[in-house]
Amino acid sequence: MDKLNIAVVGLRFGKTWMNGLRRHPNCRLACLCDSDPAALEKGQAESGVNTVASHLEEVLNDPHIDAVALFTPAPLHAEQSEQSAWDPGRLCVTRIFRTFEAGSTEYTPS
């Protein structure tokens, strides 16, 4: 693998990361995903990314995606990160870390 193929899910918060990922020499912005068609169209126009999806499931079914960057609302992170990382070898990042307890997005210091 020459570059890591990354899907950005949730373009409202993901837009800033999207721009950074495009410039990283080891990353390829491979897919954009958002449930808002207007945000998706704007993101595609700004990034030049050809592959788009309106549902996370579409992204997860794409065998070319190596990593999923979740920038969806925080209450969705627990379920979506578990779905995204289910495929062995696929990476998943979120903007808010979660504990191992299902649905918890609270930081618990050790």
N, CA, C and O of each residue as an XYZ file, in Angstrom:
440
protein
N       0.848     -1.171      0.000
C       0.000      0.000      0.000
C       0.896      1.237      0.000
O       1.702      1.428      0.910
N       0.751      2.062     -1.012
C       1.534      3.284     -1.104
C       0.992      4.374     -0.188
O       1.747      5.043      0.517
N      -0.322      4.540     -0.207
C      -0.972      5.555      0.617
C      -2.166      4.934      1.325
O      -2.763      3.971      0.845
N      -2.501      5.503      2.470
C      -3.652      5.061      3.246
C      -4.901      5.712      2.655
O      -4.986      6.938      2.602
N      -5.867      4.912      2.212
C      -7.124      5.420      1.653
C      -8.089      5.723      2.790
O      -8.526      4.821      3.505
N      -8.413      6.993      2.948
C      -9.209      7.439      4.090
C     -10.562      7.974      3.640
O     -10.665      8.695      2.648
N     -11.598      7.607      4.391
C     -12.935      8.155      4.198
C     -13.214      9.118      5.338
O     -13.005      8.780      6.503
N     -13.681     10.304      5.016
C     -14.091     11.282      6.024
C     -15.611     11.234      6.104
O     -16.306     11.462      5.114
N     -16.117     10.932      7.301
C     -17.552     10.802      7.530
C     -17.995     11.943      8.437
O     -17.549     12.048      9.579
N     -18.878     12.796      7.919
C     -19.342     13.969      8.658
C     -18.531     15.182      8.252
O     -17.461     15.432      8.807
N     -19.031     15.932      7.292
C     -18.227     17.010      6.709
C     -18.306     18.332      7.457
O     -17.491     19.220      7.210
N     -19.260     18.486      8.361
C     -19.327     19.747      9.109
C     -18.063     19.930      9.942
O     -17.417     20.975      9.872
N     -17.712     18.919     10.729
C     -16.480     18.972     11.512
C     -15.299     18.410     10.734
O     -14.151     18.764     11.004
N     -15.571     17.549      9.785
C     -14.507     16.885      9.048
C     -13.835     17.721      7.990
O     -12.790     17.337      7.464
N     -14.417     18.862      7.667
C     -13.866     19.690      6.592
C     -12.426     20.111      6.873
O     -11.584     20.053      5.976
N     -12.135     20.526      8.080
C     -10.776     20.943      8.429
C      -9.811     19.780      8.277
O      -8.725     19.944      7.722
N     -10.194     18.611      8.764
C      -9.350     17.423      8.651
C      -9.213     17.000      7.200
O      -8.152     16.542      6.776
N     -10.284     17.153      6.443
C     -10.271     16.782      5.038
C      -9.152     17.518      4.306
O      -8.424     16.924      3.511
N      -9.025     18.788      4.574
C      -7.988     19.587      3.920
C      -6.593     19.139      4.340
O      -5.686     19.090      3.508
N      -6.408     18.814      5.608
C      -5.115     18.339      6.083
C      -4.754     16.980      5.510
O      -3.603     16.742      5.145
N      -5.734     16.090      5.430
C      -5.486     14.753      4.887
C      -5.088     14.811      3.417
O      -4.262     14.022      2.958
N      -5.667     15.732      2.696
C      -5.320     15.872      1.266
C      -3.860     16.239      1.085
O      -3.245     15.861      0.088
N      -3.301     16.966      2.031
C      -1.909     17.420      1.911
C      -0.900     16.425      2.473
O       0.295     16.550      2.206
N      -1.351     15.447      3.240
C      -0.420     14.500      3.858
C       0.152     13.557      2.793
O      -0.606     12.990      2.006
N       1.474     13.383      2.758
C       2.083     12.574      1.701
C       1.749     11.080      1.760
O       1.880     10.384      0.753
N       1.322     10.578      2.915
C       1.027      9.147      3.042
C      -0.467      8.834      3.062
O      -0.864      7.692      3.296
N      -1.293      9.850      2.815
C      -2.740      9.666      2.852
C      -3.365     10.030      1.515
O      -2.869     10.891      0.789
N      -4.453      9.361      1.212
C      -5.259      9.698      0.044
C      -6.691      9.833      0.512
O      -7.270      8.885      1.042
N      -7.261     11.000      0.320
C      -8.657     11.226      0.657
C      -9.484     10.480     -0.388
O      -9.632     10.946     -1.518
N     -10.018      9.328     -0.010
C     -10.622      8.408     -0.972
C     -12.143      8.500     -1.049
O     -12.727      8.129     -2.067
N     -12.793      8.988      0.005
C     -14.255      9.012      0.026
C     -14.741     10.065      1.012
O     -14.143     10.269      2.068
N     -15.827     10.727      0.655
C     -16.499     11.664      1.550
C     -17.882     11.112      1.842
O     -18.540     10.562      0.959
N     -18.320     11.260      3.083
C     -19.634     10.754      3.469
C     -20.338     11.773      4.357
O     -19.765     12.273      5.325
N     -21.578     12.070      4.015
C     -22.395     12.960      4.833
C     -23.853     12.704      4.484
O     -24.170     12.400      3.334
N     -24.739     12.823      5.458
C     -26.163     12.609      5.207
C     -26.821     13.829      4.575
O     -27.946     13.739      4.083
N     -26.135     14.968      4.584
C     -26.652     16.199      3.995
C     -26.143     16.314      2.556
O     -24.947     16.514      2.345
N     -27.031     16.191      1.564
C     -26.602     16.240      0.168
C     -25.874     17.539     -0.199
O     -24.943     17.516     -1.004
N     -26.288     18.663      0.378
C     -25.637     19.940      0.071
C     -24.202     19.960      0.596
O     -23.297     20.422     -0.099
N     -23.989     19.466      1.810
C     -22.635     19.407      2.380
C     -21.757     18.463      1.571
O     -20.578     18.737      1.351
N     -22.327     17.366      1.137
C     -21.591     16.386      0.343
C     -21.184     16.971     -1.007
O     -20.052     16.790     -1.455
N     -22.102     17.664     -1.642
C     -21.811     18.294     -2.936
C     -20.725     19.362     -2.793
O     -19.813     19.445     -3.617
N     -20.829     20.174     -1.744
C     -19.830     21.216     -1.510
C     -18.463     20.602     -1.202
O     -17.446     21.052     -1.729
N     -18.439     19.583     -0.356
C     -17.183     18.913     -0.020
C     -16.530     18.294     -1.237
O     -15.311     18.352     -1.397
N     -17.343     17.703     -2.091
C     -16.818     17.087     -3.308
C     -16.246     18.144     -4.245
O     -15.184     17.945     -4.835
N     -16.943     19.260     -4.383
C     -16.462     20.337     -5.254
C     -15.148     20.920     -4.742
O     -14.259     21.238     -5.532
N     -15.022     21.060     -3.426
C     -13.815     21.649     -2.842
C     -12.629     20.691     -2.842
O     -11.481     21.124     -2.934
N     -12.900     19.397     -2.741
C     -11.805     18.430     -2.597
C     -11.436     17.713     -3.890
O     -10.307     17.247     -4.045
N     -12.378     17.626     -4.806
C     -12.129     16.877     -6.030
C     -12.240     15.374     -5.854
O     -11.890     14.621     -6.763
N     -12.723     14.922     -4.701
C     -12.887     13.489     -4.440
C     -14.089     12.982     -5.236
O     -15.170     13.569     -5.185
N     -13.892     11.894     -5.964
C     -14.956     11.356     -6.811
C     -15.910     10.424     -6.080
O     -17.089     10.354     -6.429
N     -15.426      9.712     -5.077
C     -16.254      8.733     -4.375
C     -16.943      9.394     -3.190
O     -16.293      9.938     -2.297
N     -18.277      9.336     -3.198
C     -19.060      9.922     -2.113
C     -20.102      8.911     -1.646
O     -20.474      7.994     -2.378
N     -20.560      9.098     -0.415
C     -21.578      8.221      0.164
C     -22.468      9.044      1.079
O     -22.034     10.042      1.654
N     -23.712      8.616      1.208
C     -24.625      9.318      2.109
C     -24.878      8.537      3.399
O     -25.563      9.025      4.297
N     -24.324      7.324      3.489
C     -24.486      6.488      4.683
C     -23.164      5.812      5.025
O     -22.408      5.427      4.134
N     -22.892      5.670      6.307
C     -21.668      5.016      6.762
C     -21.551      3.597      6.206
O     -20.451      3.147      5.883
N     -22.661      2.902      6.093
C     -22.638      1.523      5.600
C     -22.024      1.439      4.207
O     -21.327      0.473      3.896
N     -22.275      2.438      3.366
C     -21.685      2.459      2.025
C     -20.162      2.521      2.113
O     -19.460      1.843      1.363
N     -19.667      3.333      3.026
C     -18.220      3.471      3.220
C     -17.633      2.148      3.700
O     -16.600      1.703      3.201
N     -18.296      1.524      4.671
C     -17.785      0.289      5.258
C     -17.803     -0.879      4.281
O     -17.046     -1.835      4.444
N     -18.653     -0.809      3.278
C     -18.713     -1.865      2.268
C     -17.711     -1.664      1.138
O     -17.606     -2.513      0.252
N     -16.984     -0.569      1.152
C     -15.982     -0.298      0.115
C     -14.661     -0.952      0.524
O     -14.049     -0.527      1.503
N     -14.213     -1.968     -0.200
C     -12.988     -2.675      0.185
C     -11.715     -1.852      0.018
O     -10.652     -2.256      0.489
N     -11.811     -0.707     -0.645
C     -10.628      0.130     -0.870
C     -10.347      1.094      0.279
O      -9.299      1.740      0.301
N     -11.271      1.198      1.233
C     -11.105      2.130      2.353
C     -10.281      1.460      3.451
O     -10.661      0.414      3.978
N      -9.144      2.081      3.787
C      -8.246      1.562      4.824
C      -8.535      2.158      6.194
O      -8.264      1.530      7.218
N      -9.086      3.375      6.215
C      -9.320      4.073      7.478
C     -10.572      4.929      7.363
O     -10.874      5.478      6.303
N     -11.291      5.032      8.469
C     -12.494      5.855      8.541
C     -12.263      6.922      9.600
O     -11.926      6.611     10.742
N     -12.446      8.180      9.216
C     -12.325      9.301     10.149
C     -13.737      9.805     10.439
O     -14.382     10.392      9.570
N     -14.213      9.573     11.664
C     -15.581      9.926     12.050
C     -15.635     11.327     12.646
O     -15.006     11.606     13.666
N     -16.385     12.192     12.003
C     -16.606     13.548     12.498
C     -18.100     13.818     12.592
O     -18.565     14.931     12.349
N     -18.830     12.789     12.946
C     -20.271     12.862     13.136
C     -20.544     13.366     14.557
O     -19.608     13.504     15.344
N     -21.812     13.646     14.902
C     -22.107     14.074     16.271
C     -21.624     13.048     17.302
O     -21.719     11.840     17.083
N     -21.109     13.544     18.421
C     -20.497     12.701     19.456
C     -21.369     11.537     19.925
O     -20.833     10.449     20.138
N     -22.686     11.706     20.097
C     -23.483     10.569     20.564
C     -23.476      9.368     19.606
O     -23.839      8.262     20.005
N     -23.072      9.576     18.365
C     -23.030      8.488     17.383
C     -21.697      7.746     17.374
O     -21.596      6.669     16.787
N     -20.677      8.307     18.014
C     -19.318      7.763     17.917
C     -19.186      6.332     18.417
O     -18.490      5.530     17.794
N     -19.831      5.994     19.516
C     -19.660      4.651     20.086
C     -20.064      3.581     19.079
O     -19.274      2.694     18.755
N     -21.276      3.665     18.593
C     -21.766      2.660     17.648
C     -20.999      2.718     16.330
O     -20.612      1.681     15.791
N     -20.777      3.923     15.811
C     -20.110      4.043     14.518
C     -18.653      3.600     14.568
O     -18.160      3.009     13.608
N     -17.962      3.871     15.655
C     -16.564      3.447     15.736
C     -16.471      1.929     15.834
O     -15.552      1.329     15.276
N     -17.409      1.305     16.534
C     -17.422     -0.154     16.600
C     -17.710     -0.752     15.231
O     -17.076     -1.731     14.836
N     -18.661     -0.173     14.505
C     -18.962     -0.640     13.149
C     -17.741     -0.474     12.243
O     -17.407     -1.374     11.474
N     -17.089      0.663     12.337
C     -15.982      0.993     11.442
C     -14.765      0.125     11.678
O     -14.059     -0.225     10.732
N     -14.513     -0.223     12.917
C     -13.315     -0.996     13.250
C     -13.570     -2.501     13.231
O     -12.668     -3.283     13.533
N     -14.776     -2.911     12.884
C     -15.111     -4.329     12.891
C     -14.258     -5.113     11.909
O     -13.884     -6.251     12.191
N     -13.944     -4.530     10.769
C     -13.127     -5.195      9.758
C     -11.673     -5.185     10.215
O     -11.091     -4.112     10.379
N     -11.075     -6.353     10.424
C      -9.674     -6.389     10.874
C      -8.768     -5.633      9.906
O      -8.822     -5.828      8.691
N      -7.961     -4.794     10.462
C      -7.028     -4.037      9.638
C      -7.498     -2.645      9.278
O      -6.695     -1.829      8.826
N      -8.785     -2.348      9.467
C      -9.273     -1.004      9.164
C      -9.083     -0.122     10.393
O      -9.400     -0.520     11.514
N      -8.577      1.048     10.172
C      -8.372      2.013     11.244
C      -9.597      2.890     11.388
O     -10.337      3.100     10.427
N      -9.812      3.404     12.592
C     -10.923      4.310     12.840
C     -10.465      5.388     13.814
O      -9.893      5.092     14.863
N     -10.723      6.631     13.456
C     -10.427      7.745     14.358
C     -11.700      8.549     14.562
O     -12.540      8.646     13.668
N     -11.830      9.125     15.758
C     -12.955      9.999     16.066
C     -12.421     11.269     16.705
O     -11.291     11.303     17.192
N     -13.223     12.289     16.701
C     -12.778     13.553     17.289
C     -12.926     13.554     18.805
O     -12.342     14.397     19.487
N     -13.706     12.611     19.336
C     -13.886     12.484     20.778
C     -13.600     11.037     21.151
O     -14.213     10.117     20.610
N     -12.674     10.842     22.072
C     -12.355      9.489     22.509
C     -13.480      8.952     23.371
O     -14.207      9.717     24.004
N     -13.622      7.642     23.396
C     -14.658      7.020     24.209
C     -14.043      5.932     25.063
O     -12.950      5.438     24.784
N     -14.761      5.571     26.101
C     -14.307      4.462     26.933
C     -14.766      3.162     26.291
O     -15.436      3.179     25.259
N     -14.412      2.047     26.890
C     -14.821      0.763     26.347
C     -16.252      0.397     26.711
O     -16.777     -0.600     26.215
N     -16.884      1.178     27.560
C     -18.275      0.918     27.890
C     -19.131      1.417     26.742
O     -18.961      2.551     26.293
N     -20.036      0.602     26.265
C     -20.857      0.950     25.104
C     -21.575      2.272     25.318
O     -22.244      2.476     26.331
N     -21.427      3.149     24.369
C     -22.140      4.407     24.387
C     -21.511      5.502     25.212
O     -22.011      6.627     25.186
N     -20.465      5.247     25.928
C     -19.866      6.262     26.782
C     -18.860      7.097     26.003
O     -17.972      6.557     25.342
N     -19.001      8.408     26.082
C     -18.042      9.305     25.445
C     -17.325     10.151     26.486
O     -16.667     11.136     26.150
N     -17.454      9.764     27.755
C     -16.803     10.511     28.826
C     -15.361     10.066     28.987
O     -15.052      8.878     28.893
N     -14.506     11.000     29.223
C     -13.106     10.689     29.485
C     -12.973     10.296     30.946
O     -13.435     11.015     31.832
N     -12.350      9.168     31.196
C     -12.122      8.701     32.557
C     -10.625      8.672     32.804
O      -9.939      7.784     32.298
N     -10.094      9.635     33.579
C      -8.652      9.641     33.828
C      -8.231      8.429     34.646
O      -8.975      7.960     35.507
N      -7.031      7.926     34.371
C      -6.559      6.750     35.115
C      -5.749      7.152     36.322
O      -5.273      6.290     37.061
